[in-house]
């Protein structure tokens, strides 16, 4: 209510009160001085005025109280609707005894609510930041190639990435919050998780090596287990990271076998050389013919050692990219003709007939000339080595312009390769039973050819063979557009 309206009501009340008192005073004075009649009417009029003033006072007070309560209700509604007005619009002058404490309490509540709103706003921001960080960490863990599993302090699954799902054979959407012994079927891994959880956060992370069978092949894993810390250093769960070491173990085993095979292959010719030299030094050979045979054997074994070492070094240089590979347009027909000139004397000495069917020289491939020559020469030398005297070798070079490839085939009528050995012939130092019986070798020629064709030149190599009937080695290279 405005100040003018309030003063207007007060003036009306004063006028009524003054009128009532005037009527009463007039009646009393008239009766005392003149003793005339009619004073009762004046008394009644004064009493009525006073009663009217009393009623008007009560009505005004009640109206003021109602107005105060209405203002307080409006403020409370604004607070409840999260729309603070900044101040309490209540006139305490009219009802200071009642409204004053309410207004103070209301103001205090409004201030506390405003502080709570600010604190809630800061808390919401912090929660959003924490949620964003959690999602970011989850995305990082999901993209990790190693299997990652997180369990709760009750050994329940809480998180796993796709690698863990594939490796351990479960679906996270169906397995979340289930006990790990229900979803992980490898009892050794379950026991490792439970033991790590019981050890608590004060222990260092555990790293163990574990071998298992995933249904297809034997696998080896390096498992890292770490206890997750909760409030007051309590155990909140366990994080498990499984790193697949199967390929690393295979490489390590391959290195061991490589060293063993090299040692074995080097030992044989060295033993022969040493034995013949000792006999020569001891004077056990007197005639020039035997001496010459010994020297020829020593020379042959030394040459074998030289070839083996050269092939080992070639493979090492190629695999380590220490030799610069120069790819340029090369005619495979020209390469074949060059190789045939080199191996012709060996074929002639065994009376082996070589037939050739070569594509026109203008069909070219992108290749390193020296390396591709070495690959073809190895195939041709193998064909001559494992083909009996009087046999046949055929070399074909054909261009398939529709597919955009040029194919090279080297076929022989030699001893062939048994079916159970075909998958192993490209392994380093592997030599089939029939091959070992027929000729010496290091078992490095075919692995070198395959590496040159497939890894360096992006080609494709294949072999077909039948025991005692011969073999066909072939490879394809992309044609130069």
Backbone torsions as a table, in degrees:
resi	resn	phi	psi	omega
1	UNK	NA	140.5	-177.3
2	UNK	-74.8	164.0	-179.4
3	UNK	-64.7	-40.9	-179.3
4	UNK	-63.6	-43.6	179.7
5	UNK	-63.3	-39.2	-179.2
6	UNK	-65.8	-46.7	178.9
7	UNK	-63.5	-31.9	178.1
8	UNK	-62.7	-43.7	177.9
9	UNK	-64.6	-40.8	178.9
10	UNK	-62.9	-39.9	178.8
11	UNK	-65.5	-38.5	177.3
12	UNK	-62.8	-43.1	178.6
13	UNK	-62.4	-41.8	180.0
14	UNK	-64.3	-41.2	179.9
15	UNK	-62.5	-41.5	-180.0
16	UNK	-64.8	-43.8	-179.6
17	UNK	-63.6	-44.2	180.0
18	UNK	-62.3	-41.4	179.5
19	UNK	-61.7	-43.3	-179.9
20	UNK	-63.0	-46.7	179.0
21	UNK	-65.0	-37.5	179.5
22	UNK	-63.7	-41.3	179.1
23	UNK	-63.4	-43.2	179.6
24	UNK	-65.5	-44.5	-179.7
25	UNK	-64.1	-38.9	179.3
26	UNK	-63.9	-41.1	-179.5
27	UNK	-65.6	-42.3	-179.3
28	UNK	-66.0	-44.2	-178.3
29	UNK	-68.0	-38.0	-179.7
30	UNK	-66.2	-38.3	180.0
31	UNK	-71.7	-35.5	-176.8
32	UNK	-77.1	-37.2	-174.6
33	UNK	-89.0	-41.5	-172.7
34	UNK	-113.8	-17.7	178.9
35	UNK	61.4	22.8	-179.5
36	UNK	-79.3	168.0	177.5
37	UNK	-83.2	176.7	177.1
38	UNK	88.6	-2.3	-178.6
39	UNK	-72.7	-24.9	179.4
40	UNK	-63.4	-36.1	178.0
41	UNK	-63.6	-40.2	179.7
42	UNK	-67.5	-36.6	178.0
43	UNK	-64.5	-43.9	179.3
44	UNK	-62.4	-40.3	179.9
45	UNK	-64.6	-39.0	178.6
46	UNK	-66.1	-43.0	179.5
47	UNK	-61.8	-43.1	179.2
48	UNK	-61.4	-39.7	179.3
49	UNK	-63.2	-41.5	179.5
50	UNK	-66.6	-40.3	178.4
51	UNK	-64.4	-40.2	177.5
52	UNK	-61.6	-39.6	178.6
53	UNK	-63.9	-39.8	179.1
54	UNK	-64.6	-45.7	179.5
55	UNK	-62.2	-43.4	179.9
56	UNK	-63.3	-35.9	178.9
57	UNK	-65.8	-45.1	178.2
58	UNK	-61.7	-41.6	-179.5
59	UNK	-64.4	-40.3	179.9
60	UNK	-66.0	-40.8	179.9
61	UNK	-65.7	-43.2	-179.9
62	UNK	-64.8	-38.1	178.8
63	UNK	-65.2	-40.1	178.7
64	UNK	-64.6	-41.4	178.4
65	UNK	-62.8	-44.6	179.7
66	UNK	-61.3	-40.2	179.9
67	UNK	-64.8	-39.1	178.5
68	UNK	-64.1	-45.1	178.9
69	UNK	-63.6	-37.5	178.1
70	UNK	-62.6	-41.1	178.0
71	UNK	-64.9	-41.8	179.7
72	UNK	-63.8	-42.9	177.5
73	UNK	-60.1	-41.1	179.0
74	UNK	-62.7	-41.0	179.0
75	UNK	-65.0	-42.4	178.9
76	UNK	-62.9	-39.8	177.7
77	UNK	-63.2	-39.9	177.9
78	UNK	-64.8	-39.1	177.4
79	UNK	-66.0	-41.2	179.7
80	UNK	-65.4	-29.8	179.3
81	UNK	-89.8	9.9	179.4
82	UNK	59.6	38.8	177.7
83	UNK	-128.4	71.2	-177.8
84	UNK	-64.4	138.7	-179.4
85	UNK	-87.4	-14.0	180.0
86	UNK	94.8	-24.9	177.8
87	UNK	-155.6	160.9	-179.3
88	UNK	-96.6	116.8	-174.8
89	UNK	-86.3	67.6	178.6
90	UNK	-125.8	131.6	178.8
91	UNK	-86.7	106.3	-175.3
92	UNK	-83.6	-4.3	-178.0
93	UNK	-67.8	-33.1	-176.2
94	UNK	-80.3	-35.6	-175.0
95	UNK	-134.8	58.0	-173.3
96	UNK	-64.0	-32.7	-176.9
97	UNK	-69.8	-36.6	-176.7
98	UNK	-95.2	-48.2	-173.6
99	UNK	-73.4	-32.2	-175.2
100	UNK	-56.5	-56.2	179.0
101	UNK	-61.1	-37.3	178.8
102	UNK	-63.4	-42.1	-179.5
103	UNK	-64.1	-41.9	179.0
104	UNK	-63.4	-45.1	178.9
105	UNK	-62.7	-41.7	179.7
106	UNK	-63.9	-40.6	177.9
107	UNK	-63.7	-39.7	178.6
108	UNK	-65.4	-42.6	177.7
109	UNK	-62.1	-42.6	179.4
110	UNK	-60.9	-40.1	179.3
111	UNK	-66.4	-44.2	179.6
112	UNK	-64.3	-39.5	177.8
113	UNK	-63.4	-38.6	178.0
114	UNK	-64.5	-40.2	176.7
115	UNK	-64.6	-40.5	177.9
116	UNK	-64.7	-37.9	177.8
117	UNK	-62.1	-44.5	179.3
118	UNK	-63.3	-43.5	178.6
119	UNK	-63.7	-39.9	178.6
120	UNK	-65.5	-37.3	177.7
121	UNK	-63.7	-44.4	178.2
122	UNK	-64.4	-39.0	179.3
123	UNK	-64.8	-39.8	177.7
124	UNK	-62.7	-40.9	178.2
125	UNK	-63.0	-45.6	179.7
126	UNK	-62.6	-39.1	178.5
127	UNK	-65.1	-39.4	178.4
128	UNK	-65.1	-40.8	178.2
129	UNK	-64.5	-45.2	179.4
130	UNK	-63.2	-39.3	179.2
131	UNK	-65.6	-40.3	178.1
132	UNK	-65.2	-41.3	177.9
133	UNK	-64.7	-39.4	178.7
134	UNK	-62.7	-45.1	178.9
135	UNK	-63.6	-37.3	179.3
136	UNK	-64.9	-43.2	178.9
137	UNK	-64.3	-40.2	178.1
138	UNK	-63.2	-40.9	178.7
139	UNK	-63.8	-38.7	178.1
140	UNK	-63.9	-45.9	-179.3
141	UNK	-66.4	-34.8	179.1
142	UNK	-66.3	-30.8	-177.6
143	UNK	-86.5	-7.1	-179.8
144	UNK	-71.3	136.1	-179.0
145	UNK	-72.1	-29.0	176.7
146	UNK	-72.7	153.4	177.8
147	UNK	-76.7	128.8	-179.4
148	UNK	-123.8	128.5	179.1
149	UNK	-131.2	137.6	177.3
150	UNK	-125.3	130.6	178.2
151	UNK	-118.7	160.7	178.3
152	UNK	-86.4	179.4	178.8
153	UNK	-71.1	-9.2	175.7
154	UNK	-102.9	17.4	-180.0
155	UNK	62.2	34.3	175.7
156	UNK	-100.6	142.1	-179.5
157	UNK	-72.7	124.5	178.7
158	UNK	-113.9	-25.2	-179.7
159	UNK	-156.2	146.7	173.4
160	UNK	-159.3	142.8	177.3
161	UNK	-91.4	177.5	-175.5
162	UNK	-63.6	-34.7	179.0
163	UNK	-62.3	-40.0	178.8
164	UNK	-67.7	-39.1	178.4
165	UNK	-61.1	-45.0	-179.9
166	UNK	-66.6	-42.6	-174.8
167	UNK	-69.6	-45.7	-174.1
168	UNK	-94.5	-6.2	171.8
169	UNK	73.2	49.8	174.9
170	UNK	-144.7	168.9	177.5
171	UNK	-114.3	124.1	-173.9
172	UNK	-60.5	-38.4	-177.9
173	UNK	-61.8	-29.6	179.4
174	UNK	-96.3	-17.4	-173.2
175	UNK	-102.5	-10.7	-176.9
176	UNK	-59.2	135.5	178.4
177	UNK	69.9	12.2	172.2
178	UNK	-93.6	153.5	178.8
179	UNK	-67.8	143.0	-172.8
180	UNK	-64.1	-28.8	-179.5
181	UNK	-71.9	-9.7	176.2
182	UNK	-88.6	-22.6	-173.3
183	UNK	-118.4	-21.5	177.0
184	UNK	-104.3	115.8	-173.1
185	UNK	-89.4	-7.0	176.6
186	UNK	-86.4	105.1	-175.8
187	UNK	-61.8	-31.2	-179.1
188	UNK	-65.0	-41.0	178.9
189	UNK	-66.8	-40.5	178.2
190	UNK	-60.7	-44.4	179.9
191	UNK	-65.8	-37.0	177.4
192	UNK	-61.7	-41.7	179.5
193	UNK	-64.1	-46.6	-178.5
194	UNK	-64.7	-41.3	179.0
195	UNK	-65.3	-39.7	179.2
196	UNK	-65.1	-40.7	178.5
197	UNK	-63.8	-38.9	179.4
198	UNK	-70.3	-29.0	179.9
199	UNK	-67.2	-30.0	176.7
200	UNK	87.1	176.9	-172.1
201	UNK	-78.5	-12.1	-177.0
202	UNK	-79.2	-12.0	-179.9
203	UNK	-90.2	153.3	178.6
204	UNK	-71.4	156.0	177.0
205	UNK	-57.8	143.9	179.7
206	UNK	-96.2	139.0	175.3
207	UNK	-128.2	118.2	-178.6
208	UNK	-131.2	157.5	176.6
209	UNK	-107.0	132.2	-173.4
210	UNK	-136.1	132.2	177.5
211	UNK	-110.6	139.4	-180.0
212	UNK	-152.2	176.6	178.2
213	UNK	-121.8	119.0	-177.4
214	UNK	-87.0	15.5	-179.8
215	UNK	99.4	-21.5	-178.9
216	UNK	-115.7	-40.3	-177.3
217	UNK	-158.1	163.3	177.8
218	UNK	-73.8	135.2	-178.9
219	UNK	-126.9	150.8	177.2
220	UNK	-124.2	133.5	-177.3
221	UNK	-127.6	145.4	166.0
222	UNK	-97.8	117.2	-174.8
223	UNK	-106.8	125.5	174.8
224	UNK	-109.4	125.7	179.9
225	UNK	-121.2	130.9	-179.2
226	UNK	-135.1	134.2	176.0
227	UNK	-77.8	134.2	178.2
228	UNK	-91.6	130.5	-176.0
229	UNK	-85.1	137.0	174.6
230	UNK	-108.5	-163.6	178.7
231	UNK	-61.0	141.7	177.6
232	UNK	56.1	36.7	176.4
233	UNK	60.9	27.9	173.3
234	UNK	-81.6	164.2	-179.9
235	UNK	-85.7	117.8	-179.7
236	UNK	-93.4	-15.5	-178.9
237	UNK	157.3	-165.7	-177.6
238	UNK	-136.0	137.6	173.0
239	UNK	-108.6	132.3	-178.1
240	UNK	-122.2	129.3	176.2
241	UNK	-120.9	122.3	-179.4
242	UNK	-110.8	115.2	179.6
243	UNK	-102.8	122.7	-178.9
244	UNK	-73.7	114.9	-179.1
245	UNK	-104.7	9.4	-174.5
246	UNK	-58.4	-48.7	-179.8
247	UNK	-65.0	-38.5	178.8
248	UNK	-64.2	-39.8	178.1
249	UNK	-65.5	-39.4	178.6
250	UNK	-63.5	-42.3	178.9
251	UNK	-63.9	-43.5	179.3
252	UNK	-62.4	-43.1	178.0
253	UNK	-65.7	-37.7	177.2
254	UNK	-61.6	-38.9	177.9
255	UNK	-64.7	-41.8	179.5
256	UNK	-63.1	-45.2	179.4
257	UNK	-65.3	-36.0	178.9
258	UNK	-61.8	-48.4	179.8
259	UNK	-62.3	-40.8	-179.8
260	UNK	-64.4	-43.6	-179.2
261	UNK	-67.3	-41.7	177.4
262	UNK	-60.6	-44.0	180.0
263	UNK	-61.1	-42.4	-179.3
264	UNK	-66.5	-44.4	-178.2
265	UNK	-66.5	-35.3	178.7
266	UNK	-75.0	-31.0	-176.1
267	UNK	-66.2	-38.6	-176.2
268	UNK	-63.0	-55.3	179.0
269	UNK	-66.0	-33.7	178.8
270	UNK	-65.0	-38.1	178.6
271	UNK	-64.5	-40.0	178.1
272	UNK	-64.2	-46.4	179.8
273	UNK	-59.4	-45.9	-178.8
274	UNK	-62.1	-42.1	-177.9
275	UNK	-64.9	-45.2	-178.9
276	UNK	-67.2	-38.4	179.6
277	UNK	-65.3	-41.5	179.1
278	UNK	-61.5	-40.5	178.5
279	UNK	-65.6	-38.1	178.1
280	UNK	-66.3	-42.1	-179.8
281	UNK	-67.0	-34.1	-179.4
282	UNK	-79.2	-4.2	178.3
283	UNK	73.4	25.3	-178.9
284	UNK	-75.4	-13.2	-179.3
285	UNK	-116.3	123.1	-177.7
286	UNK	-106.5	-39.1	-173.5
287	UNK	-80.5	146.4	-178.3
288	UNK	-61.1	-32.8	-178.2
289	UNK	-64.3	-46.8	178.9
290	UNK	-65.4	-38.4	179.0
291	UNK	-62.1	-43.0	178.9
292	UNK	-63.1	-40.7	178.3
293	UNK	-60.9	-40.3	178.3
294	UNK	-63.1	-45.2	179.4
295	UNK	-63.0	-39.0	178.8
296	UNK	-65.4	-39.5	177.8
297	UNK	-64.6	-44.2	178.8
298	UNK	-61.1	-43.1	179.4
299	UNK	-63.5	-41.0	-179.7
300	UNK	-64.1	-43.8	179.4
301	UNK	-67.7	-37.2	177.2
302	UNK	-64.9	-38.8	177.2
303	UNK	-64.9	-38.7	177.0
304	UNK	-62.0	-43.9	176.1
305	UNK	-59.5	-43.2	-179.0
306	UNK	-61.2	-45.2	179.9
307	UNK	-62.5	-41.9	-178.9
308	UNK	-63.9	-46.1	-180.0
309	UNK	-64.4	-39.7	178.3
310	UNK	-62.2	-40.9	179.7
311	UNK	-69.0	-39.9	176.8
312	UNK	-60.7	-45.1	178.8
313	UNK	-65.1	-37.7	179.1
314	UNK	-63.0	-46.1	178.6
315	UNK	-62.2	-42.2	-179.2
316	UNK	-63.8	-44.3	-179.2
317	UNK	-65.3	-41.1	-178.0
318	UNK	-67.7	-44.9	-178.1
319	UNK	-67.3	-30.5	-179.9
320	UNK	-92.0	0.0	179.4
321	UNK	58.6	28.4	179.0
322	UNK	-77.0	-25.6	175.3
323	UNK	-91.6	133.1	-179.9
324	UNK	-75.8	125.3	179.5
325	UNK	-93.5	126.6	180.0
326	UNK	-112.8	109.2	178.9
327	UNK	-94.1	127.4	179.4
328	UNK	-151.4	160.9	-179.7
329	UNK	-59.5	124.9	-177.7
330	UNK	-132.4	137.2	175.0
331	UNK	-86.4	117.8	179.6
332	UNK	-67.2	-28.5	176.0
333	UNK	-62.0	-42.4	177.6
334	UNK	-65.5	-37.1	178.3
335	UNK	-63.3	-45.6	-179.0
336	UNK	-60.9	-44.7	-179.4
337	UNK	-61.5	-39.5	179.1
338	UNK	-65.4	-41.5	-180.0
339	UNK	-68.3	-38.6	179.6
340	UNK	-61.5	-34.8	177.8
341	UNK	-64.3	-35.9	-176.3
342	UNK	-74.3	-41.5	-172.8
343	UNK	-94.6	-3.1	-178.7
344	UNK	-55.3	-43.8	-180.0
345	UNK	-60.3	-39.0	179.6
346	UNK	-65.7	-42.5	178.8
347	UNK	-64.2	-39.2	-178.6
348	UNK	-66.3	-37.1	-178.5
349	UNK	-65.6	-24.8	178.0
350	UNK	-102.9	6.5	-179.7
351	UNK	56.6	41.5	178.2
352	UNK	-95.3	130.1	179.6
353	UNK	-90.8	128.8	179.0
354	UNK	-110.1	121.9	176.1
355	UNK	-106.7	145.1	-178.0
356	UNK	-132.6	139.1	174.9
357	UNK	-132.5	97.7	-168.4
358	UNK	-112.0	140.1	177.5
359	UNK	-72.5	161.5	177.1
360	UNK	-55.6	149.9	-173.8
361	UNK	-67.4	-18.4	-176.6
362	UNK	-75.9	-8.5	172.3
363	UNK	-79.4	119.4	-173.7
364	UNK	-127.3	159.6	175.2
365	UNK	-131.1	157.0	174.1
366	UNK	-82.1	114.9	-174.8
367	UNK	-154.0	158.6	169.7
368	UNK	-85.3	116.2	-170.2
369	UNK	-57.6	-48.2	-176.2
370	UNK	-64.9	-42.6	-177.8
371	UNK	-68.4	-41.5	-178.6
372	UNK	-70.2	-32.3	173.7
373	UNK	-63.2	-41.7	179.9
374	UNK	-63.8	-39.9	179.7
375	UNK	-64.0	-47.8	-179.9
376	UNK	-64.4	-41.0	-179.3
377	UNK	-63.3	-39.7	177.9
378	UNK	-61.7	-42.6	178.2
379	UNK	-62.9	-42.9	-179.1
380	UNK	-67.2	-41.7	179.8
381	UNK	-64.1	-41.4	177.3
382	UNK	-61.5	-42.3	-179.7
383	UNK	-60.8	-42.9	179.5
384	UNK	-67.5	-41.1	-175.1
385	UNK	-63.5	-40.9	-173.7
386	UNK	-104.7	19.0	173.0
387	UNK	-109.7	125.9	-179.6
388	UNK	-62.6	160.8	179.1
389	UNK	-57.3	137.3	-179.0
390	UNK	85.5	6.1	179.9
391	UNK	-81.4	-175.1	-177.6
392	UNK	-128.9	145.1	174.1
393	UNK	-129.2	135.3	179.7
394	UNK	-122.9	132.6	177.6
395	UNK	-116.3	122.6	179.1
396	UNK	-119.4	134.9	171.6
397	UNK	-125.9	118.2	-176.6
398	UNK	-133.5	143.0	178.5
399	UNK	-106.5	130.2	175.1
400	UNK	-111.6	93.0	-175.6
401	UNK	-68.3	-27.5	179.2
402	UNK	-65.6	-43.0	177.9
403	UNK	-87.2	-14.1	179.2
404	UNK	73.9	34.2	-179.6
405	UNK	-131.8	158.1	173.5
406	UNK	-120.6	128.3	-176.3
407	UNK	-109.5	144.6	176.9
408	UNK	-125.6	128.2	179.5
409	UNK	-125.6	135.1	174.8
410	UNK	-122.7	109.4	-178.2
411	UNK	-112.4	145.0	178.7
412	UNK	-137.8	168.5	176.9
413	UNK	-110.3	39.8	-174.5
414	UNK	-86.5	-156.2	-174.0
415	UNK	-71.1	-18.5	179.6
416	UNK	74.3	-179.5	-177.5
417	UNK	-129.9	125.8	177.2
418	UNK	-59.9	151.5	-176.6
419	UNK	-59.2	-36.5	-177.3
420	UNK	-74.8	-7.3	-180.0
421	UNK	-106.1	-9.4	-175.6
422	UNK	-60.1	-37.1	-176.9
423	UNK	-75.0	-7.6	-175.0
424	UNK	-110.4	-8.3	-169.2
425	UNK	-68.9	-18.6	179.5
426	UNK	-94.2	7.7	175.4
427	UNK	-82.2	143.6	-178.9
428	UNK	-62.2	132.7	175.3
429	UNK	72.9	3.5	179.0
430	UNK	-81.1	133.4	175.9
431	UNK	-136.4	131.2	-179.5
432	UNK	-67.1	164.1	-178.2
433	UNK	-61.6	-45.4	-179.0
434	UNK	-67.3	-32.3	179.9
435	UNK	-69.0	-42.6	-179.4
436	UNK	-63.4	-34.3	-178.4
437	UNK	-74.9	-24.8	-172.3
438	UNK	-96.5	-34.6	-176.3
439	UNK	-156.9	158.8	176.4
440	UNK	-81.3	158.9	178.7
441	UNK	-179.6	167.9	-177.7
442	UNK	-100.9	-15.6	-175.8
443	UNK	75.1	20.2	179.7
444	UNK	-110.9	-12.1	-175.3
445	UNK	-64.1	-52.7	-178.2
446	UNK	-66.6	-41.6	174.6
447	UNK	-58.0	-37.5	178.4
448	UNK	-66.3	-42.1	178.3
449	UNK	-61.9	-46.5	-179.2
450	UNK	-61.8	-39.9	-179.8
451	UNK	-66.5	-41.7	-179.9
452	UNK	-63.7	-44.9	-175.6
453	UNK	-71.5	-51.0	-170.2
454	UNK	-86.8	-47.0	-174.9
455	UNK	-78.4	-44.6	-175.4
456	UNK	-83.4	-42.4	-173.5
457	UNK	-104.1	0.1	176.8
458	UNK	66.0	27.4	180.0
459	UNK	-93.6	-167.0	-179.4
460	UNK	-137.2	129.8	-176.9
461	UNK	-116.5	145.5	179.4
462	UNK	-148.3	166.2	-179.8
463	UNK	-147.9	140.4	170.5
464	UNK	-128.7	142.2	-176.5
465	UNK	-159.4	157.4	175.9
466	UNK	-141.8	129.6	-176.4
467	UNK	-56.3	134.6	177.7
468	UNK	67.8	7.2	178.5
469	UNK	-123.2	-16.0	177.3
470	UNK	121.1	174.1	-176.9
471	UNK	-135.3	156.0	173.9
472	UNK	-131.4	114.3	174.9
473	UNK	-100.6	133.0	-178.9
474	UNK	-141.9	154.7	173.2
475	UNK	-147.4	156.1	179.4
476	UNK	-122.2	142.6	175.7
477	UNK	-131.5	148.0	179.2
478	UNK	-65.8	136.7	176.3
479	UNK	-72.3	147.9	173.1
480	UNK	-72.1	126.4	-177.8
481	UNK	-67.0	NA	NA
